[in-house]
Amino acid sequence: MSDKVFIGVIIEESLADKTVLNKVKIIKTKIEKITKKHKTPWLKQWTLHTVEIPEDKARAIAEELSGALQPQYWYADFKNKIRHFIIFRNIIFDIDRKNKEQYKEAKEYGLSLGIPEYQIDFKP
C-alpha cells in the first residue's frame, strides 16, 4: 500500500447517485449474494468495487461519496498508509491511521446508524 494512492471498496447498491463510480479507477469487482448476515434483505446482491483513488483527489471523492450514499445503513471507505477516509451520508471521518480514538468515533457513529458491528471493524 502506497501513501500516494488510496485503496477502498464502494458497494454500488449503497449509492443513490452512481456517477461517482465514473470518477474512480475500479481495479476489481466482486458480486456477493445477500444473506441474513448482511442485514439488507431488500437487496439480492452487493456489487463491491475495489477502487484506487489518487491522493490529490481523495478529499473531493470523499465529499462526493458523502452526498451520493443512500441515507442510513451505508458507508464507503478508502485508505493509504497514512490516512483512512470513512465516509457516511453527509459526514466524513478523515482519520490518522495511528489514532485509535478517531477510529472509535467512526465506529460509534456507524453503530448509531444501525450498521452491524461486524461491518465496521475499522482498524489502523
DANOR-V521315 format. One record per pair of residues at least 6 apart in sequence whose C-alpha atoms are under 7 Angstrom apart, sorted by the first residue. I is the first residue (numbers start at 0). J is the second residue. Records with the same first field share a line. If there is no record, write none. Layout:
BEGIN
I=J, J
END
This chain:
BEGIN
0=79, 80
1=79, 80
2=79, 80, 81
3=53, 54
4=51, 52, 53, 54, 79
5=51, 52, 53, 54, 77, 78, 79
6=50, 51, 52, 77, 78, 79
7=49, 50, 51, 76, 77, 78
8=47, 48, 49, 50, 75, 76, 77
9=47, 48, 49, 75
10=45, 46, 47, 48
11=46, 47
12=45, 46
13=68, 69, 73
14=67, 68, 69
15=67, 68, 69
16=67
19=63, 64
23=50, 51, 52
24=50, 51, 52
25=48, 49, 50, 51
26=49, 50, 51
27=48, 49
28=46, 47, 48, 49
29=46, 47, 48
30=44, 45, 46, 47
31=44, 45, 46
32=43, 44, 45
33=42, 43, 44, 45
61=86
65=86, 87, 88, 89, 90, 91
66=88, 89
68=88
69=88
70=88
71=112
72=112, 113, 114
73=87
74=86, 87
75=85, 86, 87
76=84, 85, 86
77=83, 84, 85
78=84
81=95, 96
82=93, 94, 95, 96
83=93, 94, 95, 96
84=91, 92, 93, 94
85=91, 92, 93
86=92
92=105
94=101
96=123
97=123
99=123
102=121, 122
106=119, 121
109=119
110=116
END
